[in-house]
Amino acid sequence: MNKAELVAAKVTPERVARLVYALEPQQHPANRGSVSIGQLIDALLAQEGYAAEERAPFEVALTQAIVQAAKDIPGFEFVDGG
């Protein structure tokens, strides 16, 4: 496995939910109730000791892992903003 796959393998529904609950209150009031996938990726990378500037090689694997994890969290919905 490459480093992106190793980090993505650690993404669980529980971990994503904890991050969403931690990040959501920090949102601008107009954006409350949501957290961007970019914010989740940056937070996961920080937890693994990587800087946000190192994000590119991780983006696809982490996006896929986060989307899959969100499907397994009751009450969560992934909305593609792209």
Phi and psi restraints in degrees (range 20) as a CNS / XPLOR table:
assign (resid 1 and name C) (resid 2 and name N)
       (resid 2 and name CA) (resid 2 and name C) 1.0 -85.7 20.0 2
assign (resid 2 and name N) (resid 2 and name CA)
       (resid 2 and name C) (resid 3 and name N) 1.0 174.7 20.0 2
assign (resid 2 and name C) (resid 3 and name N)
       (resid 3 and name CA) (resid 3 and name C) 1.0 -64.0 20.0 2
assign (resid 3 and name N) (resid 3 and name CA)
       (resid 3 and name C) (resid 4 and name N) 1.0 -33.9 20.0 2
assign (resid 3 and name C) (resid 4 and name N)
       (resid 4 and name CA) (resid 4 and name C) 1.0 -65.6 20.0 2
assign (resid 4 and name N) (resid 4 and name CA)
       (resid 4 and name C) (resid 5 and name N) 1.0 -42.6 20.0 2
assign (resid 4 and name C) (resid 5 and name N)
       (resid 5 and name CA) (resid 5 and name C) 1.0 -66.1 20.0 2
assign (resid 5 and name N) (resid 5 and name CA)
       (resid 5 and name C) (resid 6 and name N) 1.0 -36.6 20.0 2
assign (resid 5 and name C) (resid 6 and name N)
       (resid 6 and name CA) (resid 6 and name C) 1.0 -64.9 20.0 2
assign (resid 6 and name N) (resid 6 and name CA)
       (resid 6 and name C) (resid 7 and name N) 1.0 -42.9 20.0 2
assign (resid 6 and name C) (resid 7 and name N)
       (resid 7 and name CA) (resid 7 and name C) 1.0 -68.5 20.0 2
assign (resid 7 and name N) (resid 7 and name CA)
       (resid 7 and name C) (resid 8 and name N) 1.0 -43.4 20.0 2
assign (resid 7 and name C) (resid 8 and name N)
       (resid 8 and name CA) (resid 8 and name C) 1.0 -61.8 20.0 2
assign (resid 8 and name N) (resid 8 and name CA)
       (resid 8 and name C) (resid 9 and name N) 1.0 -33.8 20.0 2
assign (resid 8 and name C) (resid 9 and name N)
       (resid 9 and name CA) (resid 9 and name C) 1.0 -64.5 20.0 2
assign (resid 9 and name N) (resid 9 and name CA)
       (resid 9 and name C) (resid 10 and name N) 1.0 -19.3 20.0 2
assign (resid 9 and name C) (resid 10 and name N)
       (resid 10 and name CA) (resid 10 and name C) 1.0 -89.4 20.0 2
assign (resid 10 and name N) (resid 10 and name CA)
       (resid 10 and name C) (resid 11 and name N) 1.0 -2.4 20.0 2
assign (resid 10 and name C) (resid 11 and name N)
       (resid 11 and name CA) (resid 11 and name C) 1.0 -80.8 20.0 2
assign (resid 11 and name N) (resid 11 and name CA)
       (resid 11 and name C) (resid 12 and name N) 1.0 120.4 20.0 2
assign (resid 11 and name C) (resid 12 and name N)
       (resid 12 and name CA) (resid 12 and name C) 1.0 -124.4 20.0 2
assign (resid 12 and name N) (resid 12 and name CA)
       (resid 12 and name C) (resid 13 and name N) 1.0 160.9 20.0 2
assign (resid 12 and name C) (resid 13 and name N)
       (resid 13 and name CA) (resid 13 and name C) 1.0 -56.3 20.0 2
assign (resid 13 and name N) (resid 13 and name CA)
       (resid 13 and name C) (resid 14 and name N) 1.0 -39.9 20.0 2
assign (resid 13 and name C) (resid 14 and name N)
       (resid 14 and name CA) (resid 14 and name C) 1.0 -63.1 20.0 2
assign (resid 14 and name N) (resid 14 and name CA)
       (resid 14 and name C) (resid 15 and name N) 1.0 -42.9 20.0 2
assign (resid 14 and name C) (resid 15 and name N)
       (resid 15 and name CA) (resid 15 and name C) 1.0 -66.5 20.0 2
assign (resid 15 and name N) (resid 15 and name CA)
       (resid 15 and name C) (resid 16 and name N) 1.0 -42.3 20.0 2
assign (resid 15 and name C) (resid 16 and name N)
       (resid 16 and name CA) (resid 16 and name C) 1.0 -64.2 20.0 2
assign (resid 16 and name N) (resid 16 and name CA)
       (resid 16 and name C) (resid 17 and name N) 1.0 -44.3 20.0 2
assign (resid 16 and name C) (resid 17 and name N)
       (resid 17 and name CA) (resid 17 and name C) 1.0 -60.4 20.0 2
assign (resid 17 and name N) (resid 17 and name CA)
       (resid 17 and name C) (resid 18 and name N) 1.0 -44.4 20.0 2
assign (resid 17 and name C) (resid 18 and name N)
       (resid 18 and name CA) (resid 18 and name C) 1.0 -59.4 20.0 2
assign (resid 18 and name N) (resid 18 and name CA)
       (resid 18 and name C) (resid 19 and name N) 1.0 -43.2 20.0 2
assign (resid 18 and name C) (resid 19 and name N)
       (resid 19 and name CA) (resid 19 and name C) 1.0 -64.9 20.0 2
assign (resid 19 and name N) (resid 19 and name CA)
       (resid 19 and name C) (resid 20 and name N) 1.0 -43.8 20.0 2
assign (resid 19 and name C) (resid 20 and name N)
       (resid 20 and name CA) (resid 20 and name C) 1.0 -60.6 20.0 2
assign (resid 20 and name N) (resid 20 and name CA)
       (resid 20 and name C) (resid 21 and name N) 1.0 -45.3 20.0 2
assign (resid 20 and name C) (resid 21 and name N)
       (resid 21 and name CA) (resid 21 and name C) 1.0 -65.8 20.0 2
assign (resid 21 and name N) (resid 21 and name CA)
       (resid 21 and name C) (resid 22 and name N) 1.0 -29.5 20.0 2
assign (resid 21 and name C) (resid 22 and name N)
       (resid 22 and name CA) (resid 22 and name C) 1.0 -78.5 20.0 2
assign (resid 22 and name N) (resid 22 and name CA)
       (resid 22 and name C) (resid 23 and name N) 1.0 -38.9 20.0 2
assign (resid 22 and name C) (resid 23 and name N)
       (resid 23 and name CA) (resid 23 and name C) 1.0 -84.0 20.0 2
assign (resid 23 and name N) (resid 23 and name CA)
       (resid 23 and name C) (resid 24 and name N) 1.0 -32.7 20.0 2
assign (resid 23 and name C) (resid 24 and name N)
       (resid 24 and name CA) (resid 24 and name C) 1.0 -58.5 20.0 2
assign (resid 24 and name N) (resid 24 and name CA)
       (resid 24 and name C) (resid 25 and name N) 1.0 -42.9 20.0 2
assign (resid 24 and name C) (resid 25 and name N)
       (resid 25 and name CA) (resid 25 and name C) 1.0 -66.1 20.0 2
assign (resid 25 and name N) (resid 25 and name CA)
       (resid 25 and name C) (resid 26 and name N) 1.0 -16.8 20.0 2
assign (resid 25 and name C) (resid 26 and name N)
       (resid 26 and name CA) (resid 26 and name C) 1.0 -84.1 20.0 2
assign (resid 26 and name N) (resid 26 and name CA)
       (resid 26 and name C) (resid 27 and name N) 1.0 -7.5 20.0 2
assign (resid 26 and name C) (resid 27 and name N)
       (resid 27 and name CA) (resid 27 and name C) 1.0 -68.7 20.0 2
assign (resid 27 and name N) (resid 27 and name CA)
       (resid 27 and name C) (resid 28 and name N) 1.0 152.8 20.0 2
assign (resid 27 and name C) (resid 28 and name N)
       (resid 28 and name CA) (resid 28 and name C) 1.0 -56.2 20.0 2
assign (resid 28 and name N) (resid 28 and name CA)
       (resid 28 and name C) (resid 29 and name N) 1.0 144.3 20.0 2
assign (resid 28 and name C) (resid 29 and name N)
       (resid 29 and name CA) (resid 29 and name C) 1.0 -51.3 20.0 2
assign (resid 29 and name N) (resid 29 and name CA)
       (resid 29 and name C) (resid 30 and name N) 1.0 -33.7 20.0 2
assign (resid 29 and name C) (resid 30 and name N)
       (resid 30 and name CA) (resid 30 and name C) 1.0 -68.2 20.0 2
assign (resid 30 and name N) (resid 30 and name CA)
       (resid 30 and name C) (resid 31 and name N) 1.0 -19.6 20.0 2
assign (resid 30 and name C) (resid 31 and name N)
       (resid 31 and name CA) (resid 31 and name C) 1.0 -108.0 20.0 2
assign (resid 31 and name N) (resid 31 and name CA)
       (resid 31 and name C) (resid 32 and name N) 1.0 7.1 20.0 2
assign (resid 31 and name C) (resid 32 and name N)
       (resid 32 and name CA) (resid 32 and name C) 1.0 -60.5 20.0 2
assign (resid 32 and name N) (resid 32 and name CA)
       (resid 32 and name C) (resid 33 and name N) 1.0 146.9 20.0 2
assign (resid 32 and name C) (resid 33 and name N)
       (resid 33 and name CA) (resid 33 and name C) 1.0 96.2 20.0 2
assign (resid 33 and name N) (resid 33 and name CA)
       (resid 33 and name C) (resid 34 and name N) 1.0 -1.4 20.0 2
assign (resid 33 and name C) (resid 34 and name N)
       (resid 34 and name CA) (resid 34 and name C) 1.0 -147.4 20.0 2
assign (resid 34 and name N) (resid 34 and name CA)
       (resid 34 and name C) (resid 35 and name N) 1.0 158.2 20.0 2
assign (resid 34 and name C) (resid 35 and name N)
       (resid 35 and name CA) (resid 35 and name C) 1.0 -139.4 20.0 2
assign (resid 35 and name N) (resid 35 and name CA)
       (resid 35 and name C) (resid 36 and name N) 1.0 132.6 20.0 2
assign (resid 35 and name C) (resid 36 and name N)
       (resid 36 and name CA) (resid 36 and name C) 1.0 -75.2 20.0 2
assign (resid 36 and name N) (resid 36 and name CA)
       (resid 36 and name C) (resid 37 and name N) 1.0 153.7 20.0 2
assign (resid 36 and name C) (resid 37 and name N)
       (resid 37 and name CA) (resid 37 and name C) 1.0 -63.0 20.0 2
assign (resid 37 and name N) (resid 37 and name CA)
       (resid 37 and name C) (resid 38 and name N) 1.0 -32.9 20.0 2
assign (resid 37 and name C) (resid 38 and name N)
       (resid 38 and name CA) (resid 38 and name C) 1.0 -61.7 20.0 2
assign (resid 38 and name N) (resid 38 and name CA)
       (resid 38 and name C) (resid 39 and name N) 1.0 -40.5 20.0 2
assign (resid 38 and name C) (resid 39 and name N)
       (resid 39 and name CA) (resid 39 and name C) 1.0 -64.9 20.0 2
assign (resid 39 and name N) (resid 39 and name CA)
       (resid 39 and name C) (resid 40 and name N) 1.0 -40.0 20.0 2
assign (resid 39 and name C) (resid 40 and name N)
       (resid 40 and name CA) (resid 40 and name C) 1.0 -65.4 20.0 2
assign (resid 40 and name N) (resid 40 and name CA)
       (resid 40 and name C) (resid 41 and name N) 1.0 -43.0 20.0 2
assign (resid 40 and name C) (resid 41 and name N)
       (resid 41 and name CA) (resid 41 and name C) 1.0 -60.8 20.0 2
assign (resid 41 and name N) (resid 41 and name CA)
       (resid 41 and name C) (resid 42 and name N) 1.0 -48.0 20.0 2
assign (resid 41 and name C) (resid 42 and name N)
       (resid 42 and name CA) (resid 42 and name C) 1.0 -60.1 20.0 2
assign (resid 42 and name N) (resid 42 and name CA)
       (resid 42 and name C) (resid 43 and name N) 1.0 -40.8 20.0 2
assign (resid 42 and name C) (resid 43 and name N)
       (resid 43 and name CA) (resid 43 and name C) 1.0 -66.3 20.0 2
assign (resid 43 and name N) (resid 43 and name CA)
       (resid 43 and name C) (resid 44 and name N) 1.0 -43.2 20.0 2
assign (resid 43 and name C) (resid 44 and name N)
       (resid 44 and name CA) (resid 44 and name C) 1.0 -62.1 20.0 2
assign (resid 44 and name N) (resid 44 and name CA)
       (resid 44 and name C) (resid 45 and name N) 1.0 -43.4 20.0 2
assign (resid 44 and name C) (resid 45 and name N)
       (resid 45 and name CA) (resid 45 and name C) 1.0 -63.0 20.0 2
assign (resid 45 and name N) (resid 45 and name CA)
       (resid 45 and name C) (resid 46 and name N) 1.0 -41.7 20.0 2
assign (resid 45 and name C) (resid 46 and name N)
       (resid 46 and name CA) (resid 46 and name C) 1.0 -61.1 20.0 2
assign (resid 46 and name N) (resid 46 and name CA)
       (resid 46 and name C) (resid 47 and name N) 1.0 -41.4 20.0 2
assign (resid 46 and name C) (resid 47 and name N)
       (resid 47 and name CA) (resid 47 and name C) 1.0 -62.8 20.0 2
assign (resid 47 and name N) (resid 47 and name CA)
       (resid 47 and name C) (resid 48 and name N) 1.0 -28.1 20.0 2
assign (resid 47 and name C) (resid 48 and name N)
       (resid 48 and name CA) (resid 48 and name C) 1.0 -93.6 20.0 2
assign (resid 48 and name N) (resid 48 and name CA)
       (resid 48 and name C) (resid 49 and name N) 1.0 1.5 20.0 2
assign (resid 48 and name C) (resid 49 and name N)
       (resid 49 and name CA) (resid 49 and name C) 1.0 90.1 20.0 2
assign (resid 49 and name N) (resid 49 and name CA)
       (resid 49 and name C) (resid 50 and name N) 1.0 16.3 20.0 2
assign (resid 49 and name C) (resid 50 and name N)
       (resid 50 and name CA) (resid 50 and name C) 1.0 -105.6 20.0 2
assign (resid 50 and name N) (resid 50 and name CA)
       (resid 50 and name C) (resid 51 and name N) 1.0 149.1 20.0 2
assign (resid 50 and name C) (resid 51 and name N)
       (resid 51 and name CA) (resid 51 and name C) 1.0 -84.9 20.0 2
assign (resid 51 and name N) (resid 51 and name CA)
       (resid 51 and name C) (resid 52 and name N) 1.0 155.4 20.0 2
assign (resid 51 and name C) (resid 52 and name N)
       (resid 52 and name CA) (resid 52 and name C) 1.0 -58.7 20.0 2
assign (resid 52 and name N) (resid 52 and name CA)
       (resid 52 and name C) (resid 53 and name N) 1.0 -29.9 20.0 2
assign (resid 52 and name C) (resid 53 and name N)
       (resid 53 and name CA) (resid 53 and name C) 1.0 -66.2 20.0 2
assign (resid 53 and name N) (resid 53 and name CA)
       (resid 53 and name C) (resid 54 and name N) 1.0 -16.4 20.0 2
assign (resid 53 and name C) (resid 54 and name N)
       (resid 54 and name CA) (resid 54 and name C) 1.0 -93.4 20.0 2
assign (resid 54 and name N) (resid 54 and name CA)
       (resid 54 and name C) (resid 55 and name N) 1.0 12.4 20.0 2
assign (resid 54 and name C) (resid 55 and name N)
       (resid 55 and name CA) (resid 55 and name C) 1.0 -64.7 20.0 2
assign (resid 55 and name N) (resid 55 and name CA)
       (resid 55 and name C) (resid 56 and name N) 1.0 -36.8 20.0 2
assign (resid 55 and name C) (resid 56 and name N)
       (resid 56 and name CA) (resid 56 and name C) 1.0 -48.4 20.0 2
assign (resid 56 and name N) (resid 56 and name CA)
       (resid 56 and name C) (resid 57 and name N) 1.0 -50.9 20.0 2
assign (resid 56 and name C) (resid 57 and name N)
       (resid 57 and name CA) (resid 57 and name C) 1.0 -69.6 20.0 2
assign (resid 57 and name N) (resid 57 and name CA)
       (resid 57 and name C) (resid 58 and name N) 1.0 -11.8 20.0 2
assign (resid 57 and name C) (resid 58 and name N)
       (resid 58 and name CA) (resid 58 and name C) 1.0 -98.5 20.0 2
assign (resid 58 and name N) (resid 58 and name CA)
       (resid 58 and name C) (resid 59 and name N) 1.0 -18.4 20.0 2
assign (resid 58 and name C) (resid 59 and name N)
       (resid 59 and name CA) (resid 59 and name C) 1.0 -56.8 20.0 2
assign (resid 59 and name N) (resid 59 and name CA)
       (resid 59 and name C) (resid 60 and name N) 1.0 -49.1 20.0 2
assign (resid 59 and name C) (resid 60 and name N)
       (resid 60 and name CA) (resid 60 and name C) 1.0 -65.2 20.0 2
assign (resid 60 and name N) (resid 60 and name CA)
       (resid 60 and name C) (resid 61 and name N) 1.0 -48.7 20.0 2
assign (resid 60 and name C) (resid 61 and name N)
       (resid 61 and name CA) (resid 61 and name C) 1.0 -63.9 20.0 2
assign (resid 61 and name N) (resid 61 and name CA)
       (resid 61 and name C) (resid 62 and name N) 1.0 -42.1 20.0 2
assign (resid 61 and name C) (resid 62 and name N)
       (resid 62 and name CA) (resid 62 and name C) 1.0 -71.9 20.0 2
assign (resid 62 and name N) (resid 62 and name CA)
       (resid 62 and name C) (resid 63 and name N) 1.0 -37.6 20.0 2
assign (resid 62 and name C) (resid 63 and name N)
       (resid 63 and name CA) (resid 63 and name C) 1.0 -59.2 20.0 2
assign (resid 63 and name N) (resid 63 and name CA)
       (resid 63 and name C) (resid 64 and name N) 1.0 -47.5 20.0 2
assign (resid 63 and name C) (resid 64 and name N)
       (resid 64 and name CA) (resid 64 and name C) 1.0 -61.2 20.0 2
assign (resid 64 and name N) (resid 64 and name CA)
       (resid 64 and name C) (resid 65 and name N) 1.0 -42.5 20.0 2
assign (resid 64 and name C) (resid 65 and name N)
       (resid 65 and name CA) (resid 65 and name C) 1.0 -66.8 20.0 2
assign (resid 65 and name N) (resid 65 and name CA)
       (resid 65 and name C) (resid 66 and name N) 1.0 -40.5 20.0 2
assign (resid 65 and name C) (resid 66 and name N)
       (resid 66 and name CA) (resid 66 and name C) 1.0 -66.6 20.0 2
assign (resid 66 and name N) (resid 66 and name CA)
       (resid 66 and name C) (resid 67 and name N) 1.0 -45.0 20.0 2
assign (resid 66 and name C) (resid 67 and name N)
       (resid 67 and name CA) (resid 67 and name C) 1.0 -60.1 20.0 2
assign (resid 67 and name N) (resid 67 and name CA)
       (resid 67 and name C) (resid 68 and name N) 1.0 -44.2 20.0 2
assign (resid 67 and name C) (resid 68 and name N)
       (resid 68 and name CA) (resid 68 and name C) 1.0 -64.3 20.0 2
assign (resid 68 and name N) (resid 68 and name CA)
       (resid 68 and name C) (resid 69 and name N) 1.0 -43.7 20.0 2
assign (resid 68 and name C) (resid 69 and name N)
       (resid 69 and name CA) (resid 69 and name C) 1.0 -63.0 20.0 2
assign (resid 69 and name N) (resid 69 and name CA)
       (resid 69 and name C) (resid 70 and name N) 1.0 -40.9 20.0 2
assign (resid 69 and name C) (resid 70 and name N)
       (resid 70 and name CA) (resid 70 and name C) 1.0 -61.3 20.0 2
assign (resid 70 and name N) (resid 70 and name CA)
       (resid 70 and name C) (resid 71 and name N) 1.0 -32.1 20.0 2
assign (resid 70 and name C) (resid 71 and name N)
       (resid 71 and name CA) (resid 71 and name C) 1.0 -63.7 20.0 2
assign (resid 71 and name N) (resid 71 and name CA)
       (resid 71 and name C) (resid 72 and name N) 1.0 -24.2 20.0 2
assign (resid 71 and name C) (resid 72 and name N)
       (resid 72 and name CA) (resid 72 and name C) 1.0 -98.8 20.0 2
assign (resid 72 and name N) (resid 72 and name CA)
       (resid 72 and name C) (resid 73 and name N) 1.0 11.1 20.0 2
assign (resid 72 and name C) (resid 73 and name N)
       (resid 73 and name CA) (resid 73 and name C) 1.0 -109.7 20.0 2
assign (resid 73 and name N) (resid 73 and name CA)
       (resid 73 and name C) (resid 74 and name N) 1.0 113.2 20.0 2
assign (resid 73 and name C) (resid 74 and name N)
       (resid 74 and name CA) (resid 74 and name C) 1.0 -57.4 20.0 2
assign (resid 74 and name N) (resid 74 and name CA)
       (resid 74 and name C) (resid 75 and name N) 1.0 133.2 20.0 2
assign (resid 74 and name C) (resid 75 and name N)
       (resid 75 and name CA) (resid 75 and name C) 1.0 84.9 20.0 2
assign (resid 75 and name N) (resid 75 and name CA)
       (resid 75 and name C) (resid 76 and name N) 1.0 -4.8 20.0 2
assign (resid 75 and name C) (resid 76 and name N)
       (resid 76 and name CA) (resid 76 and name C) 1.0 -98.2 20.0 2
assign (resid 76 and name N) (resid 76 and name CA)
       (resid 76 and name C) (resid 77 and name N) 1.0 148.2 20.0 2
assign (resid 76 and name C) (resid 77 and name N)
       (resid 77 and name CA) (resid 77 and name C) 1.0 -140.1 20.0 2
assign (resid 77 and name N) (resid 77 and name CA)
       (resid 77 and name C) (resid 78 and name N) 1.0 130.3 20.0 2
assign (resid 77 and name C) (resid 78 and name N)
       (resid 78 and name CA) (resid 78 and name C) 1.0 -88.7 20.0 2
assign (resid 78 and name N) (resid 78 and name CA)
       (resid 78 and name C) (resid 79 and name N) 1.0 125.3 20.0 2
assign (resid 78 and name C) (resid 79 and name N)
       (resid 79 and name CA) (resid 79 and name C) 1.0 -116.7 20.0 2
assign (resid 79 and name N) (resid 79 and name CA)
       (resid 79 and name C) (resid 80 and name N) 1.0 118.2 20.0 2
assign (resid 79 and name C) (resid 80 and name N)
       (resid 80 and name CA) (resid 80 and name C) 1.0 -74.6 20.0 2
assign (resid 80 and name N) (resid 80 and name CA)
       (resid 80 and name C) (resid 81 and name N) 1.0 115.1 20.0 2
assign (resid 80 and name C) (resid 81 and name N)
       (resid 81 and name CA) (resid 81 and name C) 1.0 -89.0 20.0 2
assign (resid 81 and name N) (resid 81 and name CA)
       (resid 81 and name C) (resid 82 and name N) 1.0 4.6 20.0 2
